[in-house]
Amino acid sequence: MTSWSFARDSIPLWELGSQPYIPPVTSDVVVDLSHWQAPVDFAQVKAAGITAVILKATQGTNWVDVTFASRFAAATSAGLLVGAYHFLDDSEPALQIQNFLLQAGDCPVFALDAEPNQIGGTVTVAQTAEAAARLHMATGRTPLIYISRYGPDERGTGFPNSVLSRCPLWLPAYNSRPICPPGWSQWLLWQYTDGTIGSGPVPVAGIGRCDRSRFAGTVADLTAWWSGPAVDLSPAALRGAE
């Protein structure tokens, strides 16, 4: 994932009223990986105290991470909780979700990555919401939404969004103030470092430097959430929440 340009502790004047979300207990036990991180030894990762790994599976409408299938099997065999993420672009959300589920449909946890795209069109907040709703309709599961305080266009366009606000937030914030985007009051995962930039990056045995995230709760809470119930993102449920 991207090394964010807003990795800073200085606070713009217009953001002084925003408060970071700091839960009473966090667990620094989640990493995410793509084909860029190699080699990987998941037995060492597990022994180093990591509990969960979220693997890149797909991007756009047809790209597949060639390491996903073998790593999913290896990480599961090592006793890790395993999830999958899809990197969204500005192409048709229905086709993107189709691509994602063809590769990662058996994963217990899904994540949608909405961030600036350096090699193509950047997804919008509205497209991210459509992708989340289509994923929920196809699987009954609610995806994590990986999105920054400033959104994929880095201007906050499209916030708040009633669909996304019902999804758990995976917040990238490489500073000491994890401030949620409008529409969320708390994060479930806080990606605090890419292994180099961020608050106290520490390499992980079996991987080296990589993206690391804190979970808002205990390891037991994380394990329970990994197989927990989904939030209903149907139009009827959304109307009832208004």
C-alpha positions as CSV (number, residue, x, y, z in Angstrom):
1,M,0.0,0.0,0.0
2,T,1.0,3.6,-0.4
3,S,3.5,5.5,1.7
4,W,1.2,8.3,2.6
5,S,2.2,11.9,2.1
6,F,0.3,13.0,5.3
7,A,2.6,11.0,7.6
8,R,3.1,13.9,10.0
9,D,2.5,15.1,13.6
10,S,1.9,18.7,12.7
11,I,-1.8,19.7,12.7
12,P,-3.3,22.0,10.1
13,L,-5.4,24.9,11.6
14,W,-8.6,23.6,9.8
15,E,-8.2,20.2,11.6
16,L,-7.7,21.4,15.2
17,G,-11.3,20.4,16.1
18,S,-10.8,16.8,14.9
19,Q,-9.9,14.3,17.6
20,P,-7.9,11.1,17.2
21,Y,-9.5,7.9,18.2
22,I,-7.4,6.1,20.8
23,P,-9.1,3.0,22.2
24,P,-8.2,1.8,25.7
25,V,-6.6,-1.4,24.4
26,T,-4.9,-2.1,21.1
27,S,-3.1,-5.2,19.7
28,D,-0.2,-4.7,17.3
29,V,-0.7,-8.1,15.7
30,V,-1.8,-7.5,12.1
31,V,0.2,-7.2,8.9
32,D,-0.7,-6.9,5.2
33,L,1.3,-8.1,2.3
34,S,1.5,-8.1,-1.5
35,H,3.8,-9.6,-4.0
36,W,6.3,-6.8,-3.3
37,Q,7.2,-8.4,0.0
38,A,9.3,-11.5,-0.6
39,P,10.4,-14.0,0.6
40,V,8.0,-14.6,3.4
41,D,8.2,-17.3,6.1
42,F,4.8,-17.5,7.8
43,A,6.0,-19.9,10.6
44,Q,8.4,-17.2,11.7
45,V,5.7,-14.5,11.3
46,K,3.5,-16.5,13.7
47,A,6.3,-17.1,16.1
48,A,7.0,-13.4,16.2
49,G,3.6,-12.7,17.7
50,I,1.6,-11.8,14.6
51,T,-2.0,-13.1,14.7
52,A,-3.5,-12.0,11.4
53,V,-2.3,-11.3,7.8
54,I,-4.3,-9.6,5.1
55,L,-3.1,-10.5,1.6
56,K,-3.5,-8.6,-1.6
57,A,-5.5,-10.7,-4.0
58,T,-6.6,-8.5,-6.9
59,Q,-6.6,-5.0,-8.4
60,G,-9.1,-3.5,-10.8
61,T,-11.1,-5.8,-13.1
62,N,-8.5,-8.4,-14.1
63,W,-5.2,-8.1,-12.2
64,V,-4.4,-11.0,-9.8
65,D,-1.5,-11.1,-7.3
66,V,0.3,-14.3,-8.3
67,T,1.4,-14.9,-4.7
68,F,-2.1,-14.8,-3.2
69,A,-3.2,-18.5,-3.5
70,S,0.0,-20.0,-2.2
71,R,0.4,-17.5,0.6
72,F,-3.2,-18.0,1.7
73,A,-2.5,-21.7,2.0
74,A,0.8,-21.2,3.8
75,A,-0.4,-18.6,6.2
76,T,-3.5,-20.7,7.1
77,S,-1.3,-23.7,7.6
78,A,1.0,-21.7,10.0
79,G,-2.1,-20.9,12.2
80,L,-2.6,-17.3,11.2
81,L,-5.9,-15.6,10.7
82,V,-6.0,-14.7,7.0
83,G,-7.9,-12.1,5.0
84,A,-7.8,-10.7,1.5
85,Y,-7.8,-7.2,0.1
86,H,-8.7,-5.8,-3.3
87,F,-7.1,-2.6,-4.6
88,L,-9.9,-0.5,-6.2
89,D,-9.5,1.7,-9.2
90,D,-12.0,3.7,-11.2
91,S,-13.3,0.9,-13.4
92,E,-16.7,-0.8,-13.0
93,P,-17.2,-1.8,-9.4
94,A,-19.3,-4.9,-10.3
95,L,-16.5,-6.3,-12.5
96,Q,-13.9,-5.5,-9.8
97,I,-15.9,-7.4,-7.2
98,Q,-16.3,-10.3,-9.6
99,N,-12.5,-10.4,-10.1
100,F,-11.9,-10.3,-6.3
101,L,-14.3,-13.0,-5.4
102,L,-13.0,-15.4,-8.1
103,Q,-9.7,-15.3,-6.3
104,A,-10.6,-14.7,-2.6
105,G,-14.2,-15.9,-2.2
106,D,-13.3,-18.4,0.5
107,C,-11.6,-15.8,2.7
108,P,-13.3,-15.1,6.0
109,V,-12.4,-11.4,5.9
110,F,-12.5,-9.0,3.0
111,A,-11.0,-5.6,2.7
112,L,-11.4,-2.9,0.0
113,D,-8.4,-0.6,-0.5
114,A,-9.5,2.9,-1.6
115,E,-6.4,5.1,-2.0
116,P,-4.7,7.2,-4.7
117,N,-3.8,5.1,-7.7
118,Q,-0.3,5.9,-9.0
119,I,-0.7,3.9,-12.2
120,G,-4.2,4.5,-13.3
121,G,-7.6,6.0,-12.4
122,T,-8.3,6.6,-8.7
123,V,-11.5,5.2,-7.2
124,T,-14.1,7.6,-5.8
125,V,-15.9,7.3,-2.5
126,A,-19.2,6.6,-4.3
127,Q,-17.5,3.8,-6.3
128,T,-16.0,2.4,-3.1
129,A,-19.5,2.3,-1.5
130,E,-20.9,0.5,-4.6
131,A,-18.2,-2.0,-4.4
132,A,-18.8,-2.6,-0.7
133,A,-22.5,-3.0,-1.3
134,R,-22.0,-5.5,-4.1
135,L,-19.5,-7.5,-2.1
136,H,-22.1,-7.7,0.7
137,M,-24.9,-8.7,-1.6
138,A,-22.7,-11.5,-3.1
139,T,-21.3,-12.9,0.2
140,G,-23.4,-11.5,3.1
141,R,-20.2,-10.2,4.6
142,T,-19.2,-6.6,5.3
143,P,-15.7,-5.6,4.1
144,L,-13.1,-3.6,5.9
145,I,-12.7,-0.2,4.2
146,Y,-9.0,0.9,3.9
147,I,-9.4,4.7,3.4
148,S,-7.5,7.7,4.7
149,R,-8.8,10.7,6.7
150,Y,-8.7,12.6,3.3
151,G,-10.2,9.9,1.1
152,P,-8.8,8.6,-2.2
153,D,-8.7,12.0,-3.8
154,E,-6.9,13.4,-0.7
155,R,-9.6,16.2,-0.5
156,G,-12.3,14.4,1.4
157,T,-14.8,14.4,-1.6
158,G,-17.8,12.2,-1.0
159,F,-17.6,12.0,2.8
160,P,-19.6,11.0,4.7
161,N,-21.1,8.1,2.9
162,S,-24.0,6.1,4.5
163,V,-22.8,2.7,3.1
164,L,-19.2,3.1,4.0
165,S,-20.0,4.4,7.5
166,R,-21.5,1.0,8.3
167,C,-18.3,-0.8,7.4
168,P,-15.4,-1.3,9.8
169,L,-12.6,1.3,9.1
170,W,-9.0,0.3,8.4
171,L,-7.3,3.7,8.8
172,P,-3.9,4.5,7.3
173,A,-2.3,7.2,9.5
174,Y,1.4,7.2,9.8
175,N,1.5,9.6,12.8
176,S,0.4,9.7,16.4
177,R,-3.1,11.1,15.7
178,P,-5.3,8.5,14.0
179,I,-8.2,10.7,12.9
180,C,-11.1,9.0,11.2
181,P,-12.7,10.3,8.0
182,P,-16.1,12.0,8.3
183,G,-18.7,9.3,8.8
184,W,-16.7,7.2,11.2
185,S,-16.0,7.9,14.9
186,Q,-13.6,5.0,15.4
187,W,-11.3,2.6,13.5
188,L,-11.1,-1.1,13.8
189,L,-7.6,-1.4,12.3
190,W,-5.0,1.5,12.3
191,Q,-2.2,1.0,9.8
192,Y,0.4,3.0,11.7
193,T,3.5,2.2,9.6
194,D,4.7,0.8,6.2
195,G,7.8,-0.5,7.9
196,T,9.8,2.6,7.4
197,I,7.5,5.6,7.8
198,G,5.3,5.8,10.9
199,S,5.1,5.6,14.6
200,G,7.9,3.2,15.8
201,P,8.2,0.8,12.8
202,V,9.6,-2.6,13.8
203,P,10.5,-5.3,11.2
204,V,8.6,-8.6,11.5
205,A,10.6,-11.8,11.6
206,G,9.9,-13.8,8.4
207,I,9.0,-10.7,6.4
208,G,11.2,-7.7,7.3
209,R,9.8,-4.2,7.0
210,C,6.2,-4.2,6.1
211,D,2.8,-2.6,6.7
212,R,1.7,-3.1,10.3
213,S,-1.7,-2.4,11.9
214,R,-3.1,-2.1,15.4
215,F,-6.4,-3.7,16.2
216,A,-8.8,-1.8,18.5
217,G,-9.1,-4.5,21.2
218,T,-7.4,-7.6,22.5
219,V,-6.2,-10.5,20.5
220,A,-9.2,-12.5,21.7
221,D,-11.4,-9.7,20.4
222,L,-9.7,-9.9,17.1
223,T,-10.1,-13.6,16.8
224,A,-13.8,-13.3,17.7
225,W,-14.3,-10.5,15.2
226,W,-12.6,-12.5,12.4
227,S,-15.6,-14.9,12.3
228,G,-18.2,-12.4,13.6
229,P,-21.6,-11.4,12.0
230,A,-21.8,-9.0,9.2
231,V,-23.5,-5.6,9.1
232,D,-26.5,-5.4,6.8
233,L,-25.7,-3.0,3.9
234,S,-29.0,-3.6,2.0
235,P,-31.0,-0.5,0.9
236,A,-33.8,-1.4,3.3
237,A,-31.4,-1.5,6.3
238,L,-29.7,1.7,5.2
239,R,-33.1,3.5,5.0
240,G,-34.0,2.2,8.5
241,A,-30.8,3.6,9.9
242,E,-31.5,7.1,8.6
